[in-house]
Amino acid sequence: MNIHIVEQPEFAAVFTLPSPARDHSGIGHLVEHLVFRTSHLFPERHNLFALTSLTQCKMNASTTGDTSYYFAQAQTSEDLLLLIEYLYTGLMTRTYKESDIEQEKSVIQHELAFYAKHPAYQTQSQIWRGDHHSCAYQHWGGFPDVLTHLTANDIDAYKSQYYVDHQLSIFASGILKEDIVTACNKGRLNHAKLSNHHNQPKIYQPKLTTNDTEDDMPVPVFSWWIAGKYQASVLRQFPKWQIQWPELYVEEELNHQGMFAIRYVGEKELSQFSTWLACQTVIAGSEMTKMTKFPESIQALLSSEISNTSQPRNLSSKSNAAMPISQLIDEPCISHLARLPITNIHTTQTLDLTSTTLATAAEPPTIIKRFTGAIAFELGSYQPKTIMQLLADIGDKEICIKADLWLIKFTPISLEKMTAIVQTSAFWAPRVRGLLYTMGVFELAGDIYVWGAGDIQPTTNISYIQALIDSSQH
């Protein structure tokens, strides 16, 4: 593992490793979810959710077409090292129960359905699915119908290829290199298991996507592929360009060849657009900042990653000069907008409160038991903006539902009581069992709120949470 210590006051760390999108299955996305789900040292399925709801620590991850990022923030060096141990153990875990895999696949299907409400996501998915060129993007988030075919063997093979210690890098601040080594040694799988994986390497086999016929894809897409160093320049001009050419589309990520696509959807005024595009100018630039949605301290660490891994370049005034796009492009690649298949979300059976044992004095999850700071119930580390918008609508009501989003208000209930409930596996069962995309809890002005997002059966899960909390009051 490559360890880099960065000088900044925050206690923060980010793991990076290669996780190429080999197909449209979202294999890297599923593995990202499973890293947080369970490991031999942190077996409970709700460790992450309890931690980020009850402490000031933050943890999350994101996967692109070629890299996965796992970050952690804490208030002390000791707590950060615990989070590093938790993440490293999850990163090195390679085998999972089928039930864990199926439930996380269901979570991702809810997540994809949540994003699919947005027209931009729909357009990108149609473009990617219909593109079979050698430069084509593979959907690292996954298409639901391809995702369903992933198995435990696929996960094992993929992680044995890419989630290995020598390909892992960590950038951290506020802690010492030797302490990171100690924390990761605690989280290692035993040597025999690691040796077995090395002696018997497995290769992940990409999943095939059903190719639509041209008759099923009537809308053509014309794509010009350009080196990634010009992407920032193109994206800066894109808003102005799109006013003139509404059919213009620019990819915001690089593909597996370090290139991005400028696309034109449809044939309307194509000749005029092609002539216009060839006359536009761009300027070569440095690599774009990664994971801009991550906290600032993590951004600083990733900036350090770029400076550590990028080859030094002497950019002359000539190389910084405006370059006409005509010198960078050939004839466009032609594909078609795909018709996305309708996929039913597979979920587990409805939760039954009578089958769960709620004990407010139950043992907290492993990571909470080892957490050194005081547990103080507070605003969780993440709520979608759409959930916060429901606060304006709930008023004096106890429940607010808008499509696949919901919010429940509980008054009165003590913070001590709610803190105990949030530590139980029963509270997080809807998320762990794959019945929605995500859920959380927060306190505001003396009221407790529980929320859910990407839930196709909101009334069912609302009833479960209400009954669960009501039962704890008696």
PADRENTOR-432280 format. One record per atom (N, C-alpha, C): x, z, y; residue in three letters. Coordinates in steps of 0.02 Angstrom, whole numbers, plus 50000, padded with zeros to 5 digits. Layout:
# PADRENTOR-432280
XZYala
...
***
This chain:
# PADRENTOR-432280
500425000049940met
500005000050000met
500445000050062met
500244996150111asn
500614995850175asn
500305000850224asn
500705005350249ile
500455010650294ile
500775009650363ile
500355009450415his
500585008650483his
500285014250526his
500705017950559ile
500485023350604ile
500495020650676ile
499935021450710val
499855018950778val
499805024950826val
500135024650882glu
500115030150930glu
499495029650974glu
499015033950960gln
498425034851003gln
498135041650987gln
497775044851034pro
497565051851023pro
497025052850970pro
496645047750954glu
496085048550908glu
496315049350836glu
495905052950797phe
496005053450725phe
495595047850693phe
495935042450677ala
495575036450654ala
495995032650604ala
495655028850561ala
496005024750511ala
495575018850492ala
495905013450473val
495545007550448val
495945004350392val
495615003350335phe
495904999650279phe
495734992350287phe
496204987950271thr
496054980750270thr
496324977950204thr
495964973050177leu
496194969850116leu
495864963050109leu
496174958350073pro
495864951750064pro
495254952150019pro
494724948750040ser
494114948649999ser
493774941850008ser
494084936549984pro
493834929749996pro
493134928649969pro
492724925250008ala
492054923249986ala
492144917249939ala
492094918449875arg
492224913149827arg
491624908649816arg
491044911049836asp
490424907349825asp
489894910149872asp
489264908349860his
488704910749902his
488394917149876his
488714920549829ser
488404926349797ser
488444932649839ser
488914932949887gly
489014939149924gly
489394944249883gly
489834942049838ile
490204946649795ile
490604951749835ile
490934949549889gly
491314954249931gly
490854959249966gly
490264957049986his
489774961350018his
489524966749970his
489384964749908leu
489154969549858leu
489694974649842leu
490314972349835val
490864976949822val
490934981949880val
490864979549941glu
490894983950000glu
490384989649993glu
489774988049973his
489264993249964his
489464998049909his
489724995449854leu
489894999649797leu
490475004349811leu
490935002449855val
491495006849873val
491225013449899val
490695013249939phe
490405019349968phe
489945022949919phe
489725019549867arg
489195022249825arg
489415028049781arg
489945027049744thr
490145032249696thr
490855031149673thr
491185036549651ser
491845036249621ser
491925042549578ser
492495042849542his
492565048649496his
492675055149534his
492945054949595leu
493035060949634leu
492435062649677leu
492035057649695phe
491445058649738phe
490855055149704phe
490585058149651pro
490095054749609pro
489395054049639pro
489205058349686glu
488525057949713glu
488425051449750glu
487815048749746arg
487665042349778arg
487485042949852arg
487445049049877his
487235049849946his
487775053349988his
488405053549964asn
488945056650003asn
488995053850073asn
489015047250079leu
489105044050144leu
488545045850193leu
487925045550169phe
487355046650213phe
487315053850237phe
487445058550192ala
487445065650212ala
488005066950261ala
488585064150248leu
489165065250292leu
489035062850363leu
488805056550370thr
488725053750436thr
488115056350472thr
487665059750437ser
487085062750469ser
487215069950491ser
487665073450457leu
487755080550468leu
488405082450504leu
488845077650514thr
489485079150546thr
489605074050602thr
490145075150638gln
490335070450691gln
490785064850664gln
490905064750600cys
491305059450570cys
490915052850568cys
491295047450571lys
490985040750566lys
491365036750513lys
490985033250473met
491285028750424met
490835022650416met
491145016950408asn
490755010850397asn
491235005450373asn
490964999650359ala
491374994050335ala
491054987550356ala
491444982250353ser
491184975550366ser
491604970550328ser
491284965350303thr
491634960250264thr
491524953450296thr
492054949650302thr
492014942850328thr
492164938050270thr
492304931750287gly
492424926850236gly
493074927750199gly
493544931750227asp
494194932550194asp
494464939550194asp
494154944250230thr
494434950950237thr
493874956250238thr
494024962050209ser
493574967750215ser
493924973250255ser
493534976850296tyr
493784982150338tyr
493374988450324tyr
493724994050312tyr
493395000450300tyr
493695005450349tyr
493275008350393phe
493565012750444phe
493285019750438phe
493655024550467ala
493445031550469ala
493695034650534ala
493275039050562gln
493445042950621gln
493275050250607gln
493675054850632ala
493545061950621ala
493765065950682ala
493635072550680gln
493805076950736gln
494475080350725gln
494715080550663thr
495345083750647thr
495735079350598thr
496395080550594ser
496805076750547ser
496615078450475ser
496435084650462glu
496255086750395glu
495625083050371glu
495135082550416asp
494515079150398asp
494625071650389asp
495055068650431leu
495205061550424leu
495545060150357leu
495985064550335leu
496315063550271leu
495815064150213leu
495305068350220leu
494775068650170leu
494395062050167leu
494245059150225leu
493895052850226leu
494325047250197leu
494975047450210ile
495425042550181ile
495435043150105ile
495445049250080glu
495415050350007glu
494765047549978glu
494215048850014tyr
493565046349991tyr
493565038749989tyr
493805035550042leu
493805028250044leu
494285025349992leu
494885028149987tyr
495375025449940tyr
495115025849868tyr
494805031449851thr
494535032249784thr
494005026949770thr
493565025749820gly
493055020649812gly
493355013649807gly
493885012349846leu
494205005849844leu
494515004449776leu
494805009549744met
495145008649680met
494665008849620met
494055011149630thr
493565011349574thr
493345004249558thr
493355002549494arg
493194995649475arg
492614994949427arg
492415000249396thr
491854999749348thr
491275003949374thr
490675001149366tyr
490065004449390tyr
489515003649338tyr
489055008249339lys
488465007649296lys
488035001849319lys
487694998749272glu
487254993149289glu
486714995349339glu
486485001649331ser
485955004049376ser
486215004449448ser
486845006549458asp
487135006749525asp
487174999749555asp
487394995049515ile
487464988149539ile
486784985249556ile
486284986249513glu
485624983349526glu
485304986449587glu
485394992949597gln
485094996149655gln
485434993849720gln
486084992949720glu
486414990549781glu
486264983149793glu
486164979349741lys
485944972349750lys
485264972249784lys
484824976849766ser
484174977249798ser
484244979149871ser
484694983849887val
484824985749957val
485034979649997val
485494975649969ile
485744969750004ile
485194964550013ile
484754963849964gln
484194959249971gln
483744961350029gln
483624967950035his
483244970450092his
483624969050158his
484284969950156glu
484694968650216glu
484654961350237glu
484714956750188leu
484694949650204leu
484004947750231leu
483474950650203ala
482804949350228ala
482724952050300ala
483064957650314phe
483044960550381phe
483364955850432phe
483934952850413tyr
484284948150458tyr
483914941550462tyr
483574939650408ala
483254933050405ala
482684932250455ala
482474937750486lys
481954937350537lys
482194933850599lys
482864933450607his
483154930650668his
483284923250659his
483044919050704pro
483124911750699pro
483854909550691pro
484314912850727ala
485024910850724ala
485294911750653ala
485094917250621tyr
485324918450552tyr
485024913250505tyr
484404911550515gln
484084906450474gln
484444899750480gln
484604897850542thr
484954891550553thr
485634891450519thr
486014896950528gln
486674897250497gln
486614896750421gln
486134900250392ser
486044900050319ser
485864893150295ser
485434889650331gln
485244882850312gln
485844878050316gln
486254878950367ile
486854874750375ile
487344876050318ile
487484882350305trp
487974884150254trp
487744881950185trp
487104882950170arg
486854881450104arg
486854873850091arg
486764870050143gly
486744862750134gly
487414859350138gly
487934863050154asp
488594860150164asp
489014860750101asp
489224855150072his
489624855250011his
490314852150021his
490524851750084his
491184849050100his
491724854050080his
492334851750073ser
492894856150055ser
493024861450108ser
492814860050170cys
492904864850225cys
492314869750231cys
491804868750191ala
491174872550200ala
491284880050193ala
490894883750232tyr
490904890950228tyr
490534893250164tyr
490794898550133gln
490424902050081gln
490094908050114gln
489474909350097his
489094914750131his
489324921550105his
489774924850143trp
490034931250120trp
489494936650118trp
488954935750156gly
488404940550151gly
488004939550088gly
487984933250064gly
487634931550002gly
486944928750014gly
486734924449968phe
486034922249965phe
485704926149908phe
485084928649919pro
484774933049870pro
484744930149799pro
484594923749793asp
484504920849726asp
485174920349689asp
485734919649725val
486394919349693val
486634926449679val
486494931049724leu
486684938049717leu
486424941049651leu
485834939149632thr
485524942049572thr
485924940849509thr
486354935749508his
486724933949447his
487374937949440his
487554942049489leu
488174945949484leu
488084951549433leu
488614952749394thr
488604957749341thr
489164962849350thr
489164967949307ala
489704972949308ala
490374969649293ala
490384964649249asn
491004961149234asn
491264957349295asn
490804954449334asp
491004950949395asp
491334955849445asp
491024961749453ile
491294966749499ile
491984968949476ile
492064970249411asp
492704972449384asp
493234967049395asp
493064960849382ala
493534955349389ala
493734954349462ala
493244954549507tyr
493384953549578tyr
493834959049605tyr
493674965349589lys
494064970849615lys
494764971049584lys
494834969049521ser
495494968949490ser
495934963549520ser
495614958449551gln
495994953049583gln
496204954849654gln
495744957849691tyr
495854958749763tyr
495904966049785tyr
495574970649752tyr
495584977649772tyr
496144981249734tyr
496754979349749val
497334982249716val
497794985149770val
498164990249750asp
498544994249797asp
499034990049839asp
499384985349808his
499894981649846his
499604976749896his
498954975249892gln
498644970849942gln
498284974849997gln
498304981449991leu
497944985750037leu
498394987850095leu
498114987750156ser
498474990250215ser
498034995450248ser
498355000550277ile
497985005450316ile
498345006350383ile
497955006150436phe
498195007450504phe
497865013950527phe
498255018850547ala
497975025450562ala
498315028550623ala
497955033350653ser
498225037050709ser
498035044350703ser
498445048850729gly
498305055950728gly
498525059450665gly
498835055750618ile
499065058750555ile
499745055850538ile
500065058950487leu
500735056950467leu
500695052450405leu
501195048050398lys
501225043450342lys
501235047150276lys
501645052450271glu
501695056050208glu
501035059550189glu
500635061450239asp
499985064450224asp
499505059350197asp
499555053150221ile
499135047750194ile
499305046550121ile
499945046450106val
500165045450036val
499885050949992val
499915057150016thr
499655062849976thr
498905062149965thr
498535060350018ala
497815059650013ala
497635054149963ala
497985048549966cys
497835042949921cys
498035044549849cys
498565048449840asn
498755050549772asn
498205054749741asn
497875058849781lys
497315062749755lys
496745058149732lys
496675052549767gly
496115048149752gly
496265042749701gly
496875042649674arg
497045037349626arg
496675038349560arg
496505032749529leu
496275033049460leu
496875034749417leu
496755037249356asn
497325039149316asn
497745033149296asn
498375034349283his
498865028949273his
498675024449214his
498385027249162ala
498215023249104ala
497705017849121ala
497205019649163lys
496695014749182lys
496995009349226lys
497425011349273leu
497745006349316leu
498195001749275leu
498565004549228ser
499005000449187ser
498604995549145ser
498034997749120asn
497614993449080asn
497384987349120asn
497204988549183his
496984983049226his
497564978149239his
498164980849249his
498724976449263his
498914972349202his
498854975349142asn
499044971749081asn
498544966449061asn
497924967349082gln
497404962649064gln
497044960249128gln
497384956049166pro
497084953649229pro
496444949649216pro
495974950449260lys
495344946749255lys
495274942349316lys
494944936649307ile
494844931949361ile
494094931149373ile
493894932349435tyr
493184931549452tyr
492994924149449tyr
492434922749416gln
492184915849410gln
491624914749460gln
491724910149508pro
491204908849560pro
490544906849529pro
490014908649564lys
489334906949542lys
489124900449576lys
488784896249539leu
488554889849565leu
487894890649602leu
487834886949657thr
487204886649694thr
486854880149676thr
486214880449663thr
485834874449647thr
485874869649706thr
486104863549692asn
486164858449745asn
485484855149757asn
485274855349819asp
484654851849836asp
484784844349841asp
484284840449826thr
484354833249833thr
484284831449906thr
484514825549924glu
484494823449994glu
483774823150020glu
483314821649975asp
482604821349995asp
482354828150018asp
482664833449991asp
482464840150010asp
482804842550074asp
483274838450101met
483654840450160met
483614834850211met
483054833950243pro
482954828150288pro
483344828550353pro
483544834450375val
483874835150440val
484634834950431val
484984829950458pro
485714829650450pro
486074834450497pro
486664836450476val
487104840750516val
487784837450519val
488034836250579phe
488684833050590phe
489184838450611phe
489734839050574ser
490214844450585ser
490914841750599ser
491214844450651trp
491914842950668trp
492314849450658trp
492824849250615trp
493224855150600trp
493854855350642trp
493984861150673ile
494534861950721ile
494924868250704ile
495574868150717ala
496014873850703ala
495774880050741ala
495834885750708gly
495584892050736gly
495864894050803gly
496464891650820lys
496764893750883lys
496384891150944lys
495924886350933tyr
495524883750989tyr
494824886850991tyr
494674891450946gln
494004894150941gln
493794897951003gln
494234902351028ala
494064906451086ala
493894901951146ala
494274896651155ser
494154892051211ser
493484888651204ser
493314886551143val
492664883251132val
492094888151143val
492154894251117leu
491614899051124leu
491494901051197leu
492024901151237arg
491934902651308arg
491514897351343arg
491584891151322gln
491224885651353gln
490544884251321gln
490444887151263phe
489844885551223phe
489184886651261phe
489074892351295pro
488434893251329pro
488274887651378pro
488784885351415lys
488664879951463lys
488534873351427lys
488914872151373trp
488814866051334trp
488114865751305trp
487864871451280gln
487224871451244gln
486644870051291gln
486724871551355ile
486194869951403ile
486074862451404ile
486624858651402gln
486564851451402gln
486384848651333gln
486634852051281trp
486524849651212trp
486234855251170trp
485574856251170pro
485254861751133pro
485384861351058pro
485544855351031glu
485654854550960glu
486364856550939glu
486774858450988leu
487464860350974leu
487494867350942leu
487944868150893tyr
488024874550858tyr
488774875550846tyr
489034881350862val
489744882850852val
489814888950807val
490214888350754glu
490324893950708glu
490764899250741glu
490574905550733glu
490934911050765glu
491464914150719glu
491504911850657glu
492004914250610glu
492444908450587glu
493024910050561leu
493464904950532leu
493314904250458leu
493414898250431asn
493314897250360asn
493954899050322asn
493954897650257his
494514899550214his
495154895650231his
495104890450271gln
495684886450291gln
495904888150363gln
495614893350391gly
495794895250459gly
495524890550512gly
494964887250496met
494654882450542met
493944884650558met
493654881750610phe
492954883050626phe
492614876350639phe
491954876450641ala
491574870250647ala
491194869950712ala
491214864150744ile
490744862350797ile
490234857850764ile
489594859550770arg
489084855850733arg
488554853150781arg
488254847650759tyr
487694844750796tyr
487144843550745tyr
486574846750757val
486014846550710val
485524841150730val
485404836350685gly
484954830750698gly
485314824650726gly
484954819150731glu
485264812850753glu
485074810850824glu
484664814950857lys
484444813350924lys
485044813050972lys
485134807351005glu
485674806251054glu
486364807951024glu
486464806750959leu
487084808350926leu
487674804450956leu
487574798050969ser
488114793950996ser
488354796551063ser
487874798251106gln
488044800851172gln
488414807651166gln
488174811751119phe
488504818251110phe
489214817451085phe
489314812951037ser
489994811951009ser
490474809651064ser
490244805151106thr
490664802851162thr
490824808551209thr
490304812451226trp
490394818151271trp
490874823251242trp
490794825051177leu
491214830051145leu
491944828051147leu
492084821751133ala
492774819351131ala
493124820251198ala
492744820351252cys
493034820951320cys
493144828151342cys
492864833051305gln
492944839951324gln
493644842351309gln
493874847451346thr
494544850051337thr
494534857251314thr
495034859151276val
495104866051252val
495834868151259val
495954874651257ile
496624877351264ile
496774881751203ile
497364880951174ala
497564885151117ala
497644892351140ala
497434896951097gly
497484903951114gly
497704908051054gly
497744914551064ser
497944919051010ser
497334920650967ser
497454923950912glu
496924925650866glu
496414930150900glu
495774928850885met
495234932650917met
495204939850891met
494984944450933thr
494914951450913thr
494434952050854thr
494604956250807lys
494204957050746lys
493714962850752lys
493154962350719met
492674967750712met
492514971150778met
492264967150825thr
492124969750893thr
491574974950893thr
491184975450839lys
490644980450837lys
490914987350815lys
491544987750794phe
491834994050775phe
492004998250837phe
492075004950829pro
492265009250886pro
492925007150917pro
493025009150980glu
493615007151017glu
494265009350983glu
494275015250955ser
494895017650922ser
495065013350862ser
494555010750827ile
494675006350770ile
494894999550795ile
494614997350851gln
494834991050882gln
495574991350899gln
495784997050925ala
496494997850942ala
496934997350881ala
496705000150825leu
497094999650763leu
497124992450738leu
496564988850743leu
496554981950720leu
496964977450766leu
496994979150830ser
497434975450875ser
498164976350854ser
498314982450830ser
498984983750805ser
499114979550742ser
498584978850701glu
498654974750640glu
498844967550658glu
498504964850709ile
498644957950729ile
499364957250752ile
499604962150792ser
500284961750818ser
500804962650762ser
500614966350709asn
501074967450654asn
501104961650605asn
500544957950599thr
500504952750548thr
500584945750576thr
500484944950642ser
500534938250671ser
501264936250679ser
501404929950668gln
502074927350679gln
502184926650754gln
502764928750779pro
502894928050851pro
502894920650871pro
502594919250927arg
502554912350950arg
502804911851022arg
503184906651035asn
503394905251103asn
502964899651130asn
502454901651166leu
501984896651192leu
502254893951258leu
502414887651259ser
502644884551321ser
502054882851365ser
502194881051426ser
501654879151472ser
501304872951445ser
501684868751409lys
501374862651382lys
500874864351327lys
501044869351283ser
500594871151229ser
499974874651256ser
500014877551317asn
499444880851347asn
499024876051389asn
499224869851391ala
498864865051431ala
498214863151398ala
497734860851439ala
497094858651412ala
497184852551367ala
496864852851309met
496924847551259met
496244844251250met
496204837551256pro
495554834351243pro
495374834951169pro
494744836451157ile
494514837351088ile
494614830951047ile
494624825251080ser
494714818951044ser
495354818851004ser
495864822751025gln
496494822850989gln
496494827750930gln
495944831450923leu
495904836550871leu
495414834850816leu
494994829850825ile
494454828550777ile
494504821550749ile
494214820850689asp
494124814350658asp
493374812750658asp
493164808550614glu
492454807150607glu
492104813450580glu
491494814750600pro
491164820950578pro
491004820850504pro
491014826850474cys
490764827750406cys
490004828150410cys
489664824950364ile
488934824850366ile
488644828850308ile
488214833550324ser
487844837450274ser
487114837650296ser
486714841950267his
486014842350285his
485784849650286his
485294851050328leu
484994857650327leu
484654858850259leu
484814864450227ala
484514865950162ala
483854869650172ala
483424868750124arg
482814872850122arg
482974879150082arg
482934884750114leu
483114890950081leu
482584893050031leu
482784894849969pro
482294896949919pro
481974903549938pro
481364904249919ile
481014910649929ile
481174915249870ile
481484920849885thr
481694925549833thr
481334932049840thr
481004934249787asn
480674940749788asn
481194946249780asn
481144951349822ile
481614956949819ile
481464961149759ile
481964962049716his
481874966249657his
482014973549676his
481534977849663thr
481624984849679thr
481464989149618thr
481674995349620thr
481515000049567thr
480795002449576thr
480575006449531gln
479885008949534gln
479795013549594gln
479175014149616thr
479005018549671thr
479225025649656thr
479485029049707leu
479715035849698leu
479125040549688leu
479215045249643asp
478695050149629asp
478975057049645asp
478685060249695leu
478945066749716leu
478915071849660leu
478415071349616thr
478345076249563thr
478925075949513thr
479275070249512ser
479825069549464ser
480495071549493ser
480505073449557thr
481125075549588thr
481115082949601thr
481685085949594thr
481745093149606thr
482085094149673thr
481705096849720leu
481985098249786leu
482145105649790leu
482765107149803ala
482955114149813ala
483375114349877ala
483115117449928thr
483475117549992thr
484135121149987thr
484205125249934ala
484835128749923ala
485285124949874ala
485115118549860ala
485485114649811ala
486205113649835ala
486635112349786glu
487335111049801glu
487395104949847glu
487765105349901pro
487875099449943pro
488315094349907pro
488305088149929pro
488725083049896pro
489465084749903pro
489865081949860thr
490575083649855thr
490945083349921thr
490835078049959ile
491225077350020ile
491025082450072ile
490395084550073ile
490175089750120ile
490475096450100ile
490505097850035lys
490795104150012lys
491525104850032lys
491875099150037arg
492575099350054arg
492705098350128arg
492185097150167phe
492265095850238phe
492455102350273phe
492945102050318thr
493205108150347thr
492845110250411thr
492535105550446gly
492205107250509gly
491525110550497gly
491255113450549ala
490595116550545ala
490065111050541ala
489605111850494ile
489055107050487ile
488545108550541ile
488425103750584ala
487935104650638ala
487485098650640ala
486855099650626phe
486385094050625phe
486345090950694phe
486445084350697glu
486475081050762glu
486265073750753glu
486265070250809leu
486115063150806leu
486585059650757leu
486295055950710gly
486705052550661gly
487165047350692gly
487635044750653ser
488135040250680ser
487875033150689ser
487275031650663tyr
487035024750667tyr
486275024450665tyr
485995021150714gln
485285019250713gln
485235012150741gln
484875007750708pro
484775001050738pro
484425001750805pro
484584997350852lys
484254997450917lys
483504996850910lys
483284993050860thr
482564992250850thr
482224998750833thr
482575003250799ile
482285009850784ile
482225013950847ile
482725013750889met
482705017650951met
482145015150996met
481985008750991gln
481435005951030gln
480755008751008gln
480715010850944leu
480095013750920leu
479945020550951leu
480465023850977leu
480355030351009leu
479875029751067leu
479905024151103ala
479455023151160ala
478735022151137ala
478645020151075asp
477975018551050asp
477645024251012asp
478055028950987ile
477765033950943ile
477355039150982ile
477565040751044gly
477175045351086gly
477015051951051gly
476365053651049asp
476145059851017asp
475995058750943asp
476075052550919lys
475925051150849lys
476485053750804lys
476335054550741glu
476835056750693glu
477205050950660glu
476875045050660ile
477165039250625ile
477105033050669ile
477615028950667cys
477585022450700cys
477885017250652cys
477505012050638ile
477725006750592ile
477685000050629ile
478214996250626lys
478214989350652lys
478544984850601lys
478134981250565ala
478374976750512ala
478774980750461ala
479434979450456asp
479844982850405asp
480244988650434asp
480044991050494leu
480364996750525leu
479865002550530leu
480105008650521trp
479665014350529trp
480035020450556trp
479655024850587leu
479915030950617leu
479405036550606leu
479655042350582ile
479225048150572ile
479485053850616ile
479025057350649lys
479215063050690lys
478965069450656lys
479415074350651phe
479245080750619phe
479305086350670phe
478745089750683thr
478725095450729thr
478215100450702thr
478345106750696pro
479015109650704pro
479365110050636pro
480015109750637ile
480415111050578ile
481105113150603ile
481385118250573ser
482015120950597ser
482595116350578ser
483115116350621leu
483715112450606leu
484035114950541leu
484015121450530glu
484315124250469glu
483965121550407glu
483295121350410lys
482915118750353lys
483055111350343lys
483065107450397met
483165100250391met
483875098750368met
484355102650390thr
485045101750369thr
485105102450293thr
484745107350266ala
484755108450194ala
484435102650157ala
483875100050184ile
483525094550152ile
483955088250151ile
484295086850208val
484695080750214val
485285080750166val
485495086650142gln
486045086950095gln
485835085250023gln
485175084950010thr
484945083849942thr
484915076349926thr
485005074749862ser
484945067849840ser
484225065449845ser
483745070049840ala
483045068049844ala
482875064849910ala
483165067349965phe
483015064650031phe
483225057350037phe
483805055650008trp
484085048950015trp
483875044349958trp
483425046549916ala
483225042549857ala
482965035549875ala
482555034649928pro
482335027849944pro
482915023049957pro
483435025249992arg
484015020950005arg
484435020049942arg
484585025449908val
485015025049849val
484695020749795val
484045020949788arg
483715017049736arg
483545009949757arg
483745008049817gly
483675001149838gly
482974999149860gly
482605003949889leu
481925002549910leu
481885000249983leu
482445000450018leu
482484997950087leu
483204996550104leu
483314993850163tyr
483994992050185tyr
484384998150205tyr
484115002250250thr
484465008150273thr
483975013250302thr
484185019550304met
483765024850332met
484225030050363met
483925034550402gly
484325039750435gly
483885045050465gly
484195049750500val
483845055450529val
484215057550592val
483835059850642phe
484155062450702phe
483685067450736phe
483985071450781glu
483605076350820glu
483605074350892glu
483025075050926leu
482975073350997leu
482455077851029leu
482675081551080ala
482235085851119ala
481835090551075ala
482155093251023gly
481825098150980gly
481425095150923gly
481335088650922asp
480965085450868asp
481455082050819asp
481255081850755ile
481655078550704ile
481335071750688ile
481745066550685tyr
481495059850670tyr
481845057250607tyr
481455054250562val
481735050750504val
481515043450511val
481975038750498trp
481825031750509trp
482045027550449trp
481735021650444gly
481925016950392gly
481905009850420gly
482325005550393ala
482354998550415ala
482424993950355ala
482144987950362gly
482174983250307gly
481764985650248gly
481174988250261asp
480754991250209asp
480114987050202asp
480034983750145ile
479444979550135ile
478834983550114ile
478934989950098gln
478374994350080gln
478435000950119gln
478375000550185pro
478515006550226pro
478045012450212pro
477405011050201thr
476945016650191thr
477125020750129thr
477375017450077thr
477555020950016thr
478135025750028thr
478655023450062asn
479235027750073asn
479095033050126asn
478675031450175ile
478475036550224ile
478105042250189ile
477655040450144ser
477285045650107ser
477745050050066ser
478245046850036tyr
478725050649996tyr
479105055550040tyr
479375053350097ile
479765057750141ile
479325063450168ile
478705061750187gln
478255067050213gln
478115072250160gln
477975069950099ala
477825074750045ala
478445079050029ala
479025075950031leu
479645079450016leu
479755085150066leu
479685083650130ile
479795088650181ile
479235093850182ile
478625091750170asp
478075096550166asp
478185101550110asp
478435099050053ser
478535103549995ser
479075108650009ser
479545107050052ser
480085111750068ser
479855117250114ser
479275116250146gln
479025121150194gln
478645126750159gln
478485125750095his
478085130750060his
478505135350017his
***
